[in-house]
Amino acid sequence: MCLGTPAKIVKIEGREAIAEVGGIQREVSLELLKDVKEGDYVIIHAGFAISKIDEEEADIMLNILAHLPEE
């Protein structure tokens, strides 16, 4: 199963960006999306931003992920 993670874009340089989730930042590619700007929320999978989402949807998804049981 593949899992995409919601994250906020905090910095953009060309087609690369820094995305943040839970205080952790990582580099992601914006090659698959158009019109992404700093402050936008995206779904990240395998180092690529694959879709834009709104802040409310991101919050819902992050809340669900935070409450998944650990194994």
N, C-alpha and C positions, 0 to 999 in steps of 0.2 A: 504494500500500500504506500502511496506517495502522500506526503503532507506538505501543503503550502503554509507558510507562516506570515501573518500580517505584520507589517512594519511601517514606520514613518520615515520618509525620506528627509534627511537632515542636511545633506550637502550634495550638490551635483557638479561634476566636472566632465563636460563633454557628454558621452553616453554611459559614463560610470557614475555611481552614486554611493553615498554612505547612507545605509538604512539602520534604524535603531528600533530595538524591541527590548523592553525590560532593562534598559540601561546598557545593553550590549549593542555595539555597532559593528557592522560588517560591510564590506564592499559588495555591491551588486551591479549587474549590468542592466541598462535600460534599453538594450537593443530591440526588445520585443514590444515596447510600448511607445506611444507618441504622447506628447503634451504632458509629461510628468514634470512637476515642479516641487521645489522644497516645500515641505509641509504636507504634501500628499501622502496618503496611505496606499500601500500596495501589498499584494500577495507575492511572497518570494518562494521560489522553488529552484533548487540546484544552482543558486547564485544568480538567478535572473528574476527581475520583477516581471510577473506574468499577467497581472491585471491590477487595475486601480479599484479601490473600494473607498467608501466614505468612513469618517472617523467612528461613527456609531457602529457600523458593521465590524470594524477592526476591534473596537472595545468588546463587543459581544463574543467575537471569536477568541480573543485573548483570555476572556473570562472563562470560556469553556475549556480552553487548553490548560489554564491554571488549575482547574478542578478535576482533571483526569487523574485517575489513580496511577501511582507509580508502581512498577513491578520490579 
